[in-house]
Amino acid sequence: MFWVASSASETRFERKRQAIVDAATMLINRNGVKGLTFVEVAEIVGIGASSIAYYFRRKELLAAACYTGTLDRIEAIVTAALHRATVQARVGAYLDGYIALHAAIRAGDAPPLAILSDMRALDEEVRAPLMEHYSRIFAQVRAFFGVVETEHDRVSHGARALILTEAIYWFPVTLDAYFVEDFARVRTTMIDIFLHGLTPANGLWRSGQVSLGEDAPGGTGGGQDFLRVATRLIGERGYRGASVEKIAAELNVTKGSFYHHNAAKDDVVLACFRRSYAVMAAAQRQADALSGNWLDRLAVTIESLLRVQMAGEWPLLRTTALQTLPPDVREEVLDLSRRVARHFSGMISDGIVDGSIRPVDPEIAGNIIMSSINAATELRVRDRSGAGLDEAVALYAAALAYGLLPSGAAVPAAI
């Protein structure tokens, strides 16, 4: 399906160019930039593959056009929300704009948004202006929560902005499970969680952590060292930026050594995902075995994983690498993600029963927790050990515990 603009002034060239971008966006969402080809785009649009080059000289430029169009639409929503008078109104307008857009996409009245997870895979010259655009949008969302004047403000406002933006970027996953007629209820539920968190009135989120070494589970040495370096480089530079050469160079070994332990780079990415979800599941199991109410156990799980994300040399692999995987392998990873999210939902359900967690939609809250942990690597903690890390984890956890409103961001109490 193509979405022809109604402007009479739009030229035939612009209409055809937009049709190409729309087709490429659908392919990027299905296969990632790695799987985008001029041949497939041409087949969808109904023109010769050589004609695509008339509009875009190379694939990277076509992908960049897809991302630019998506960022422009996101920025329009964010800018409109920023003009609202209060934090509550800004968060509500941001959410409303996205829900209205996704309803239009579902109805076929608007072209799809490009999934941004593969944007970092582009070459530096193409990626740089896109990342600047993305950073500008993020700065506007951070401004929802006030002016940044101190390092505390930077971390506190940044944590709230990350939780909010990442949850909304996960909208395709969240909303896919609902009819359009249910979007209003999803909106009400998400606003409630965003503004009031998970902790009931007069409740207390108690900080704590389980023992999750940077090499656990999985051990050290051999192939595990490749997984550790690959996970970090993919998170920082994207799939292409984490080349076999760079992974080997970080470990001071040859490419031959890499291929001795790994059949292919895609196998490493899959192994990184498997390990990341194993770490998350291990944190959940350890917390389940603790005494106390379910809010305490949930707090321990979340804060333990936030520490892995913010300070570890071996963070959890972000979903930004998901589109690099073949479709059949990608489904395995998505299934692992759903299992971990369902466990969070179960912890929340048990907490609602014992009264330690506010009555919220467990499934939506579980997805927000998953996306928030996923995004935590983006919070740049200058002091990645000691007080700096402790404060960053506490402020980030507080936004989940008590909500995104500045007045509600009390630092969690230590157990």
KEKE-3310 file (N, C-alpha, C; in steps of 0.2 Angstrom, whole numbers, plus 5000, padded with zeros to 4 digits):
npx = (5004:5002:5005:4998:5002:4992:4994:4993:5003:5014:5027:5028:5040:5043:5032:5035:5047:5044:5036:5045:5053:5043:5042:5054:5055:5046:5053:5065:5060:5056:5068:5079:5093:5103:5097:5090:5087:5089:5082:5071:5064:5061:5053:5042:5037:5035:5044:5059:5074:5086:5081:5079:5091:5091:5084:5090:5107:5114:5111:5113:5110:5096:5091:5094:5085:5073:5074:5076:5063:5055:5060:5057:5043:5042:5048:5039:5028:5034:5038:5026:5021:5030:5026:5016:5009:5012:5021:5013:5004:5013:5018:5006:5002:5012:5011:4998:5000:5008:4999:4989:4995:4999:4987:4982:4992:4989:4976:4979:4980:4991:5009:5021:5031:5049:5058:5069:5080:5091:5098:5110:5118:5122:5134:5147:5147:5134:5126:5129:5122:5109:5110:5112:5100:5092:5097:5093:5080:5078:5083:5073:5063:5068:5068:5055:5054:5060:5073:5090:5102:5112:5123:5116:5103:5104:5106:5094:5083:5087:5085:5072:5067:5073:5066:5053:5054:5059:5049:5039:5045:5044:5032:5026:5028:5020:5007:5004:4997:4984:4967:4963:4952:4955:4966:4964:4962:4975:4982:4977:4981:4996:4999:4995:5005:5017:5015:5013:5020:5025:5024:5014:5004:5012:5020:5036:5050:5063:5080:5092:5102:5106:5119:5127:5139:5150:5153:5144:5128:5139:5153:5170:5184:5190:5178:5169:5175:5175:5161:5158:5166:5160:5146:5147:5153:5143:5133:5138:5142:5134:5128:5136:5147:5153:5164:5171:5185:5187:5182:5191:5203:5201:5203:5216:5219:5219:5209:5207:5207:5195:5186:5189:5182:5169:5157:5151:5148:5135:5131:5138:5131:5118:5122:5125:5113:5106:5114:5112:5098:5098:5105:5096:5085:5092:5094:5080:5077:5085:5080:5067:5069:5071:5067:5053:5041:5033:5036:5048:5056:5055:5061:5074:5078:5077:5086:5098:5100:5100:5112:5121:5119:5123:5136:5144:5157:5151:5138:5120:5114:5107:5091:5094:5101:5093:5087:5097:5097:5093:5076:5070:5079:5077:5065:5066:5074:5065:5055:5062:5063:5050:5047:5055:5049:5036:5039:5042:5029:5022:5028:5024:5010:5009:5013:5003:4993:4998:4998:5009:5012:5006:4989:4990:4991:4998:5004:5007:5015:5026:5031:5036:5045:5055:5058:5064:5075:5082:5085:5094:5108:5110:5111:5123:5134:5146:5154:5157:5157:5155:5149:5143:5138:5129:5120:5115:5108:5099:5091:5086:5079:5070:5061:5054:5049:5041:5036:5036:5035:5043:5042:5039:5050:5058:5073:5076:5075:5088:5090)
npy = (4994:5011:5028:5042:5059:5073:5085:5097:5103:5095:5087:5075:5068:5070:5062:5050:5048:5047:5036:5026:5028:5024:5011:5006:5008:4999:4987:4989:4988:4975:4968:4974:4986:4979:4970:4977:4980:4987:4980:4973:4985:4991:4981:4982:4995:4995:4998:4998:4992:4999:5012:5016:5021:5034:5041:5039:5037:5027:5013:5017:5030:5030:5023:5032:5042:5036:5035:5049:5054:5048:5052:5066:5066:5061:5071:5082:5078:5078:5091:5098:5093:5098:5111:5112:5116:5109:5095:5084:5087:5087:5074:5067:5073:5069:5055:5054:5059:5049:5038:5042:5043:5029:5023:5028:5023:5009:5009:5011:5024:5031:5031:5018:5020:5020:5008:5012:5005:5000:5011:5015:5007:5012:5020:5031:5044:5046:5042:5051:5064:5060:5054:5066:5073:5064:5065:5079:5078:5070:5078:5088:5080:5077:5090:5091:5089:5099:5112:5108:5111:5106:5092:5083:5086:5083:5069:5065:5071:5065:5051:5050:5054:5044:5033:5036:5039:5027:5018:5022:5021:5007:5005:4999:4985:4984:4989:4980:4970:4973:4978:4992:4999:4997:5006:5017:5013:5008:5019:5026:5017:5017:5031:5032:5023:5030:5042:5039:5028:5012:5010:5009:5022:5029:5018:5010:5009:4998:4999:4987:4973:4958:4946:4947:4944:4951:4942:4932:4923:4910:4910:4913:4917:4910:4908:4916:4928:4934:4936:4945:4957:4959:4962:4974:4982:4982:4988:5001:5005:4999:4986:4985:4993:4986:4977:4961:4963:4974:4968:4958:4965:4972:4962:4958:4948:4937:4938:4925:4918:4923:4917:4904:4901:4905:4903:4912:4930:4933:4923:4926:4937:4932:4923:4933:4939:4928:4926:4938:4938:4927:4932:4941:4933:4925:4935:4938:4925:4924:4935:4931:4921:4927:4934:4944:4956:4957:4969:4972:4962:4964:4977:4974:4965:4974:4985:4978:4974:4986:4991:4982:4987:5000:5001:4990:4981:4971:4974:4971:4966:4977:4980:4985:4978:4968:4968:4964:4950:4935:4931:4919:4916:4928:4927:4918:4925:4936:4928:4924:4937:4940:4930:4934:4946:4942:4936:4947:4953:4943:4945:4957:4955:4947:4955:4965:4957:4955:4967:4976:4982:4994:4993:4990:4988:4972:4967:4978:4986:4977:4977:4990:4990:4981:4989:5000:4995:4991:5003:5009:5009:5020:5031:5041:5039:5047:5044:5029:5020:5018:5032:5040:5030:5024:5034:5037:5024:5024:5036:5033:5021:5027:5034:5024:5018:5028:5036:5048:5062:5076:5079:5067:5059:5053:5047:5030:5020:5011:4994)
npz = (5000:4996:5001:4995:4994:4997:4992:4980:4974:4974:4965:4952:4953:4967:4972:4967:4973:4987:4987:4985:4996:5006:5003:5005:5019:5024:5020:5028:5041:5041:5037:5041:5038:5033:5025:5015:4998:4982:4972:4978:4982:4970:4965:4973:4971:4958:4947:4937:4944:4941:4940:4953:4957:4951:4960:4972:4975:4982:4993:5006:5007:5003:5014:5024:5021:5024:5038:5041:5037:5047:5059:5057:5058:5071:5078:5076:5084:5097:5098:5098:5109:5119:5120:5129:5146:5158:5165:5166:5156:5145:5144:5142:5129:5121:5121:5116:5103:5097:5098:5090:5078:5076:5076:5064:5055:5057:5051:5038:5033:5034:5031:5037:5051:5052:5060:5072:5076:5069:5064:5068:5061:5050:5038:5044:5039:5034:5045:5056:5054:5056:5069:5076:5074:5081:5094:5096:5096:5108:5117:5118:5123:5136:5140:5144:5157:5164:5165:5162:5174:5182:5186:5192:5188:5174:5174:5181:5174:5162:5164:5166:5153:5145:5149:5145:5131:5126:5130:5122:5109:5108:5105:5093:5096:5108:5105:5095:5100:5102:5098:5088:5094:5107:5110:5117:5130:5133:5132:5144:5154:5152:5154:5168:5173:5169:5176:5190:5193:5201:5214:5228:5236:5250:5250:5249:5239:5240:5238:5232:5227:5218:5216:5202:5192:5180:5171:5172:5168:5161:5161:5158:5146:5131:5119:5126:5129:5116:5115:5125:5121:5109:5112:5119:5109:5099:5105:5106:5093:5084:5072:5060:5064:5074:5069:5063:5063:5072:5084:5085:5086:5099:5108:5105:5096:5081:5066:5062:5074:5079:5070:5073:5085:5082:5070:5062:5061:5063:5071:5083:5087:5089:5100:5109:5112:5117:5129:5136:5139:5147:5158:5162:5166:5176:5186:5189:5194:5205:5213:5215:5224:5236:5252:5258:5251:5235:5228:5234:5228:5215:5214:5217:5207:5195:5199:5200:5186:5180:5185:5178:5165:5166:5171:5168:5160:5152:5146:5144:5128:5117:5109:5098:5089:5084:5072:5063:5063:5055:5049:5055:5066:5073:5078:5088:5097:5100:5106:5118:5124:5126:5136:5147:5149:5152:5164:5172:5172:5179:5192:5195:5195:5206:5216:5216:5221:5234:5239:5238:5226:5216:5209:5192:5174:5172:5160:5152:5160:5162:5150:5149:5159:5153:5142:5148:5155:5144:5138:5147:5145:5138:5147:5151:5163:5171:5182:5184:5194:5212:5221:5210:5201:5210:5212:5199:5196:5207:5204:5191:5194:5203:5195:5189:5200:5207:5197:5183:5187:5193:5207:5212:5212:5222:5230:5231:5245:5254:5257)
capx = (5000:5006:5001:5000:5001:4986:4996:4993:5010:5019:5028:5028:5047:5042:5028:5038:5053:5041:5034:5052:5055:5038:5043:5061:5054:5043:5058:5069:5056:5056:5074:5085:5096:5107:5092:5087:5090:5085:5078:5065:5061:5058:5047:5036:5035:5033:5049:5065:5079:5090:5077:5080:5097:5090:5082:5095:5113:5116:5107:5114:5106:5089:5090:5094:5079:5068:5075:5074:5056:5052:5063:5054:5037:5042:5050:5033:5024:5038:5038:5019:5020:5034:5023:5011:5011:5015:5024:5008:5001:5018:5018:5000:5002:5017:5008:4992:5002:5010:4994:4985:4999:4999:4980:4982:4996:4985:4970:4982:4980:4998:5014:5024:5037:5054:5061:5076:5085:5096:5100:5117:5122:5124:5141:5147:5145:5126:5124:5131:5117:5104:5111:5112:5093:5089:5099:5090:5073:5079:5084:5067:5059:5071:5065:5048:5055:5063:5080:5096:5107:5117:5124:5110:5097:5106:5105:5087:5079:5089:5083:5064:5066:5074:5061:5047:5055:5060:5043:5035:5048:5042:5024:5024:5027:5015:5001:5002:4993:4978:4963:4963:4947:4958:4971:4962:4963:4982:4984:4976:4986:5002:4999:4995:5011:5022:5015:5013:5025:5023:5024:5008:5004:5015:5024:5043:5054:5069:5085:5095:5104:5108:5126:5127:5145:5150:5155:5139:5131:5142:5160:5175:5189:5188:5172:5165:5178:5172:5154:5159:5168:5155:5141:5149:5154:5137:5129:5141:5143:5129:5131:5142:5153:5156:5166:5175:5192:5187:5181:5198:5208:5200:5206:5223:5220:5218:5202:5207:5205:5188:5182:5190:5177:5163:5156:5150:5147:5128:5131:5140:5125:5113:5124:5125:5106:5105:5117:5109:5092:5100:5107:5090:5082:5095:5092:5073:5076:5088:5076:5061:5071:5072:5061:5050:5036:5035:5039:5055:5060:5055:5066:5081:5079:5078:5092:5103:5101:5102:5119:5124:5118:5126:5143:5147:5160:5148:5131:5115:5114:5101:5087:5096:5104:5088:5085:5102:5097:5088:5069:5069:5082:5075:5059:5069:5076:5059:5052:5066:5061:5043:5047:5057:5044:5030:5041:5041:5022:5020:5030:5019:5003:5009:5014:4996:4989:5000:4997:5015:5012:4999:4985:4992:4991:5004:5008:5010:5020:5031:5035:5039:5051:5059:5061:5068:5081:5085:5088:5098:5115:5111:5112:5130:5137:5153:5157:5154:5158:5154:5143:5140:5134:5124:5115:5111:5104:5094:5087:5083:5074:5065:5056:5050:5045:5037:5033:5041:5034:5049:5040:5039:5057:5062:5078:5074:5078:5092:5088)
capy = (5000:5018:5034:5048:5065:5076:5092:5098:5106:5090:5085:5068:5066:5069:5057:5043:5047:5046:5029:5022:5028:5020:5004:5004:5008:4992:4982:4990:4986:4968:4964:4979:4989:4974:4966:4982:4980:4991:4976:4972:4991:4992:4977:4985:5001:4994:5001:4995:4993:5004:5018:5018:5025:5040:5045:5038:5034:5021:5010:5020:5036:5028:5021:5038:5046:5033:5037:5056:5055:5045:5057:5072:5065:5060:5078:5086:5076:5080:5099:5100:5091:5102:5118:5111:5120:5105:5089:5079:5088:5086:5067:5065:5075:5065:5049:5055:5060:5043:5033:5044:5041:5022:5021:5030:5018:5003:5010:5012:5031:5034:5026:5016:5023:5016:5006:5016:5001:4999:5017:5015:5002:5016:5022:5037:5051:5046:5041:5057:5069:5056:5054:5073:5074:5060:5069:5085:5076:5068:5084:5091:5076:5079:5097:5090:5088:5105:5114:5105:5116:5103:5085:5079:5087:5079:5062:5064:5072:5060:5045:5050:5055:5038:5028:5038:5038:5020:5014:5024:5018:5000:5005:4993:4979:4985:4990:4975:4965:4976:4981:5000:5001:4997:5010:5022:5010:5007:5026:5027:5013:5020:5037:5030:5020:5035:5048:5037:5023:5005:5010:5012:5028:5028:5013:5011:5005:4997:4997:4981:4969:4951:4945:4946:4946:4953:4936:4927:4916:4909:4909:4918:4914:4908:4912:4921:4935:4937:4939:4951:4963:4960:4965:4981:4986:4982:4993:5007:5007:4996:4980:4986:4996:4981:4972:4956:4966:4978:4963:4954:4970:4973:4956:4957:4942:4938:4936:4918:4916:4924:4911:4897:4901:4907:4901:4919:4936:4933:4918:4929:4942:4928:4921:4938:4940:4922:4927:4944:4936:4922:4936:4944:4927:4924:4940:4936:4919:4925:4939:4927:4917:4932:4935:4950:4957:4956:4975:4972:4957:4967:4982:4970:4963:4980:4988:4973:4974:4993:4991:4979:4991:5007:5001:4984:4980:4967:4975:4967:4968:4981:4977:4989:4973:4963:4967:4961:4943:4932:4931:4914:4917:4934:4925:4915:4931:4939:4923:4925:4943:4939:4926:4938:4951:4939:4935:4954:4954:4939:4948:4963:4952:4944:4961:4968:4953:4955:4974:4980:4986:4998:4990:4992:4982:4969:4966:4984:4987:4972:4979:4997:4988:4979:4994:5004:4992:4991:5010:5011:5010:5027:5036:5042:5040:5049:5040:5022:5016:5022:5036:5042:5025:5023:5039:5036:5019:5026:5041:5029:5017:5031:5035:5018:5017:5033:5040:5053:5068:5078:5079:5060:5056:5052:5042:5024:5018:5005:4988)
capz = (5000:4996:5003:4990:4997:4994:4990:4972:4972:4974:4959:4950:4956:4974:4974:4966:4978:4993:4986:4986:5004:5010:5001:5008:5026:5025:5020:5034:5047:5040:5036:5043:5033:5029:5020:5010:4991:4976:4968:4981:4982:4964:4964:4977:4968:4951:4942:4936:4949:4939:4941:4960:4957:4949:4966:4978:4972:4985:4998:5013:5006:5004:5021:5028:5019:5028:5045:5041:5037:5053:5064:5056:5061:5078:5081:5076:5090:5103:5098:5100:5117:5123:5121:5134:5151:5163:5164:5165:5149:5140:5143:5139:5122:5118:5121:5112:5096:5095:5098:5084:5072:5075:5073:5056:5051:5057:5047:5031:5031:5035:5030:5043:5054:5051:5066:5072:5080:5064:5062:5070:5057:5044:5038:5049:5036:5034:5052:5060:5055:5059:5077:5079:5074:5086:5100:5097:5099:5115:5122:5119:5128:5142:5143:5147:5165:5167:5163:5165:5176:5186:5184:5195:5183:5168:5176:5183:5168:5156:5166:5164:5146:5142:5151:5142:5124:5124:5130:5116:5103:5108:5104:5088:5100:5113:5102:5090:5104:5104:5093:5088:5099:5114:5111:5122:5137:5133:5134:5151:5158:5151:5158:5175:5176:5169:5181:5197:5195:5203:5221:5231:5241:5257:5250:5249:5235:5243:5234:5233:5221:5218:5214:5195:5190:5173:5167:5174:5167:5155:5162:5155:5142:5124:5115:5130:5128:5110:5116:5129:5117:5103:5115:5120:5103:5095:5108:5105:5086:5079:5070:5056:5068:5078:5064:5066:5064:5078:5089:5086:5089:5106:5111:5103:5092:5074:5063:5062:5081:5080:5067:5077:5090:5080:5063:5058:5065:5065:5077:5089:5089:5092:5106:5114:5114:5122:5136:5139:5142:5152:5164:5165:5169:5182:5191:5191:5198:5212:5217:5217:5230:5242:5257:5257:5247:5228:5226:5235:5224:5208:5214:5217:5200:5191:5200:5198:5179:5179:5186:5173:5160:5167:5173:5167:5154:5148:5147:5140:5121:5116:5104:5091:5085:5083:5064:5059:5063:5050:5052:5059:5072:5076:5082:5094:5102:5102:5111:5124:5126:5129:5142:5152:5150:5156:5171:5176:5173:5185:5198:5196:5197:5213:5220:5216:5226:5241:5241:5238:5220:5214:5203:5185:5169:5172:5154:5149:5165:5161:5144:5151:5163:5148:5137:5152:5156:5137:5137:5152:5143:5135:5152:5152:5170:5171:5187:5183:5200:5218:5222:5204:5198:5214:5211:5193:5197:5211:5201:5186:5197:5206:5190:5188:5207:5209:5192:5180:5189:5197:5214:5214:5211:5228:5229:5234:5252:5254:5262)
cpx = (5004:5002:5003:4998:4996:4988:4996:4999:5015:5020:5028:5035:5046:5038:5031:5044:5050:5038:5040:5053:5050:5040:5049:5060:5051:5048:5063:5066:5056:5063:5080:5088:5100:5103:5089:5091:5086:5081:5071:5061:5057:5052:5041:5033:5033:5038:5055:5070:5084:5087:5078:5086:5096:5088:5087:5101:5115:5111:5107:5110:5098:5087:5089:5088:5073:5068:5074:5067:5053:5054:5059:5047:5037:5044:5043:5029:5028:5037:5031:5018:5024:5031:5018:5014:5014:5018:5019:5005:5006:5018:5012:5000:5006:5014:5002:4994:5004:5004:4990:4988:4999:4992:4979:4986:4992:4979:4973:4981:4986:5003:5018:5030:5043:5057:5068:5081:5091:5100:5108:5122:5125:5131:5141:5145:5137:5123:5124:5125:5110:5104:5110:5104:5090:5091:5095:5082:5073:5080:5078:5062:5062:5069:5058:5048:5059:5070:5085:5101:5113:5118:5118:5104:5098:5104:5097:5083:5080:5086:5075:5063:5068:5069:5055:5048:5056:5054:5039:5038:5046:5035:5022:5023:5021:5008:4999:4997:4986:4974:4964:4958:4950:4964:4970:4963:4971:4985:4983:4980:4993:5003:4999:5002:5017:5021:5015:5017:5022:5022:5018:5009:5007:5019:5031:5046:5061:5074:5089:5098:5106:5115:5125:5134:5145:5151:5149:5132:5135:5150:5164:5180:5186:5183:5169:5168:5176:5165:5154:5160:5163:5149:5142:5149:5148:5133:5131:5140:5138:5132:5137:5148:5156:5159:5170:5182:5192:5186:5188:5203:5207:5203:5213:5224:5218:5211:5202:5205:5198:5184:5184:5185:5170:5162:5155:5148:5139:5127:5133:5134:5120:5115:5124:5118:5104:5108:5113:5102:5093:5102:5101:5086:5085:5094:5085:5073:5079:5083:5070:5063:5072:5066:5059:5044:5038:5038:5047:5059:5060:5061:5073:5083:5081:5084:5098:5105:5102:5110:5123:5124:5123:5134:5147:5151:5156:5140:5126:5115:5107:5098:5089:5099:5100:5087:5091:5102:5092:5081:5068:5072:5080:5069:5061:5071:5070:5055:5056:5064:5054:5043:5049:5052:5038:5032:5040:5033:5019:5022:5026:5012:5003:5010:5007:4992:4992:5000:5003:5016:5006:4996:4987:4991:4998:5008:5011:5016:5026:5035:5038:5045:5057:5062:5065:5075:5085:5089:5093:5105:5116:5112:5120:5132:5144:5157:5154:5155:5157:5148:5140:5136:5128:5118:5111:5106:5098:5089:5083:5077:5068:5059:5052:5046:5040:5034:5038:5040:5040:5048:5040:5045:5061:5067:5076:5078:5082:5089:5093)
cpy = (5006:5023:5040:5054:5069:5083:5092:5100:5101:5087:5077:5065:5065:5063:5050:5042:5045:5038:5024:5022:5024:5013:5002:5004:5001:4987:4983:4987:4978:4965:4968:4982:4984:4971:4970:4981:4984:4986:4975:4979:4992:4987:4979:4991:5000:4997:4997:4996:4998:5011:5021:5023:5032:5045:5045:5034:5028:5019:5015:5027:5035:5026:5027:5042:5043:5035:5045:5057:5053:5050:5064:5071:5064:5067:5082:5084:5079:5088:5101:5099:5096:5109:5118:5114:5115:5099:5084:5080:5086:5078:5065:5067:5071:5058:5049:5055:5053:5038:5035:5042:5033:5020:5023:5025:5011:5003:5010:5019:5034:5029:5024:5020:5018:5014:5008:5012:5000:5005:5018:5011:5006:5018:5029:5043:5051:5046:5047:5062:5066:5056:5061:5075:5070:5063:5075:5083:5074:5073:5088:5087:5077:5085:5097:5091:5094:5107:5110:5110:5112:5095:5081:5080:5083:5072:5060:5065:5067:5054:5045:5050:5048:5033:5030:5037:5031:5016:5016:5021:5010:5000:5000:4987:4979:4985:4984:4970:4967:4978:4989:5003:5001:5002:5015:5020:5009:5014:5028:5024:5016:5026:5036:5028:5026:5040:5045:5031:5016:5005:5013:5018:5026:5021:5015:5006:5004:4995:4991:4978:4962:4951:4943:4948:4947:4947:4930:4928:4916:4908:4914:4914:4912:4912:4917:4928:4938:4940:4945:4958:4964:4964:4972:4985:4987:4987:5000:5009:5003:4990:4980:4989:4991:4975:4967:4959:4970:4973:4960:4959:4971:4968:4955:4950:4943:4936:4929:4915:4917:4918:4904:4896:4902:4906:4907:4924:4935:4928:4921:4934:4938:4925:4927:4940:4934:4924:4933:4942:4931:4926:4939:4939:4925:4929:4939:4930:4920:4930:4935:4923:4921:4932:4942:4950:4957:4963:4975:4968:4961:4973:4979:4968:4969:4983:4984:4974:4981:4994:4988:4983:4997:5006:4995:4984:4975:4968:4971:4970:4971:4978:4981:4984:4968:4962:4964:4953:4941:4931:4925:4914:4923:4932:4922:4920:4934:4934:4924:4931:4943:4935:4930:4943:4948:4937:4941:4955:4949:4942:4953:4960:4950:4950:4965:4964:4954:4963:4979:4984:4988:4993:4993:4986:4979:4968:4972:4986:4983:4975:4986:4995:4986:4984:4999:5001:4992:4998:5012:5013:5017:5032:5036:5043:5041:5045:5034:5017:5020:5026:5038:5036:5024:5028:5038:5030:5021:5031:5037:5025:5021:5033:5030:5017:5022:5037:5045:5060:5070:5077:5072:5056:5055:5046:5036:5023:5012:5000:4988)
cpz = (5000:4998:4999:4994:4993:4991:4982:4970:4971:4967:4958:4953:4963:4976:4973:4971:4985:4993:4987:4993:5008:5009:5005:5016:5028:5025:5026:5040:5047:5041:5039:5037:5029:5024:5015:5003:4987:4973:4971:4981:4976:4962:4967:4973:4961:4945:4942:4942:4947:4940:4948:4961:4955:4955:4972:4975:4975:4991:5004:5012:5006:5011:5026:5027:5023:5035:5046:5042:5044:5059:5063:5059:5069:5081:5081:5082:5096:5103:5100:5107:5121:5124:5127:5141:5157:5161:5162:5158:5144:5138:5140:5131:5118:5116:5116:5104:5093:5094:5091:5078:5071:5073:5066:5052:5051:5052:5039:5029:5032:5034:5036:5045:5053:5058:5067:5074:5075:5062:5063:5065:5051:5044:5042:5045:5035:5041:5056:5060:5057:5067:5080:5079:5080:5093:5101:5099:5106:5119:5123:5124:5135:5145:5145:5154:5168:5163:5166:5167:5180:5184:5187:5190:5177:5169:5177:5177:5163:5158:5164:5157:5142:5143:5146:5134:5122:5125:5124:5109:5103:5107:5098:5092:5105:5110:5097:5094:5105:5098:5094:5093:5106:5115:5116:5129:5138:5135:5141:5155:5158:5155:5165:5177:5175:5174:5188:5198:5197:5210:5224:5235:5248:5256:5249:5244:5238:5239:5236:5227:5223:5215:5206:5192:5182:5168:5168:5171:5161:5155:5158:5150:5136:5121:5119:5130:5122:5111:5120:5125:5112:5106:5116:5114:5099:5098:5107:5098:5081:5076:5065:5059:5072:5073:5067:5067:5070:5084:5091:5089:5096:5110:5109:5100:5085:5072:5063:5069:5082:5077:5069:5082:5088:5072:5059:5063:5068:5071:5083:5091:5092:5099:5112:5116:5119:5129:5139:5142:5147:5159:5167:5169:5176:5187:5193:5196:5205:5216:5219:5223:5237:5246:5255:5252:5239:5225:5228:5230:5217:5208:5214:5210:5195:5192:5199:5190:5177:5180:5181:5167:5160:5168:5171:5160:5149:5149:5143:5133:5120:5110:5097:5087:5082:5075:5060:5059:5057:5053:5057:5066:5076:5080:5088:5099:5104:5107:5118:5128:5130:5135:5148:5154:5154:5163:5175:5177:5178:5191:5200:5198:5204:5218:5221:5222:5233:5243:5240:5232:5218:5209:5196:5181:5169:5166:5151:5154:5164:5155:5145:5155:5158:5144:5142:5154:5150:5136:5142:5150:5140:5141:5154:5159:5170:5176:5187:5189:5206:5218:5215:5201:5203:5213:5205:5193:5201:5208:5195:5189:5200:5201:5188:5194:5208:5203:5189:5183:5194:5205:5216:5214:5217:5227:5233:5241:5251:5259:5267)
residu = (MET:PHE:TRP:VAL:ALA:SER:SER:ALA:SER:GLU:THR:ARG:PHE:GLU:ARG:LYS:ARG:GLN:ALA:ILE:VAL:ASP:ALA:ALA:THR:MET:LEU:ILE:ASN:ARG:ASN:GLY:VAL:LYS:GLY:LEU:THR:PHE:VAL:GLU:VAL:ALA:GLU:ILE:VAL:GLY:ILE:GLY:ALA:SER:SER:ILE:ALA:TYR:TYR:PHE:ARG:ARG:LYS:GLU:LEU:LEU:ALA:ALA:ALA:CYS:TYR:THR:GLY:THR:LEU:ASP:ARG:ILE:GLU:ALA:ILE:VAL:THR:ALA:ALA:LEU:HIS:ARG:ALA:THR:VAL:GLN:ALA:ARG:VAL:GLY:ALA:TYR:LEU:ASP:GLY:TYR:ILE:ALA:LEU:HIS:ALA:ALA:ILE:ARG:ALA:GLY:ASP:ALA:PRO:PRO:LEU:ALA:ILE:LEU:SER:ASP:MET:ARG:ALA:LEU:ASP:GLU:GLU:VAL:ARG:ALA:PRO:LEU:MET:GLU:HIS:TYR:SER:ARG:ILE:PHE:ALA:GLN:VAL:ARG:ALA:PHE:PHE:GLY:VAL:VAL:GLU:THR:GLU:HIS:ASP:ARG:VAL:SER:HIS:GLY:ALA:ARG:ALA:LEU:ILE:LEU:THR:GLU:ALA:ILE:TYR:TRP:PHE:PRO:VAL:THR:LEU:ASP:ALA:TYR:PHE:VAL:GLU:ASP:PHE:ALA:ARG:VAL:ARG:THR:THR:MET:ILE:ASP:ILE:PHE:LEU:HIS:GLY:LEU:THR:PRO:ALA:ASN:GLY:LEU:TRP:ARG:SER:GLY:GLN:VAL:SER:LEU:GLY:GLU:ASP:ALA:PRO:GLY:GLY:THR:GLY:GLY:GLY:GLN:ASP:PHE:LEU:ARG:VAL:ALA:THR:ARG:LEU:ILE:GLY:GLU:ARG:GLY:TYR:ARG:GLY:ALA:SER:VAL:GLU:LYS:ILE:ALA:ALA:GLU:LEU:ASN:VAL:THR:LYS:GLY:SER:PHE:TYR:HIS:HIS:ASN:ALA:ALA:LYS:ASP:ASP:VAL:VAL:LEU:ALA:CYS:PHE:ARG:ARG:SER:TYR:ALA:VAL:MET:ALA:ALA:ALA:GLN:ARG:GLN:ALA:ASP:ALA:LEU:SER:GLY:ASN:TRP:LEU:ASP:ARG:LEU:ALA:VAL:THR:ILE:GLU:SER:LEU:LEU:ARG:VAL:GLN:MET:ALA:GLY:GLU:TRP:PRO:LEU:LEU:ARG:THR:THR:ALA:LEU:GLN:THR:LEU:PRO:PRO:ASP:VAL:ARG:GLU:GLU:VAL:LEU:ASP:LEU:SER:ARG:ARG:VAL:ALA:ARG:HIS:PHE:SER:GLY:MET:ILE:SER:ASP:GLY:ILE:VAL:ASP:GLY:SER:ILE:ARG:PRO:VAL:ASP:PRO:GLU:ILE:ALA:GLY:ASN:ILE:ILE:MET:SER:SER:ILE:ASN:ALA:ALA:THR:GLU:LEU:ARG:VAL:ARG:ASP:ARG:SER:GLY:ALA:GLY:LEU:ASP:GLU:ALA:VAL:ALA:LEU:TYR:ALA:ALA:ALA:LEU:ALA:TYR:GLY:LEU:LEU:PRO:SER:GLY:ALA:ALA:VAL:PRO:ALA:ALA:ILE)
# end
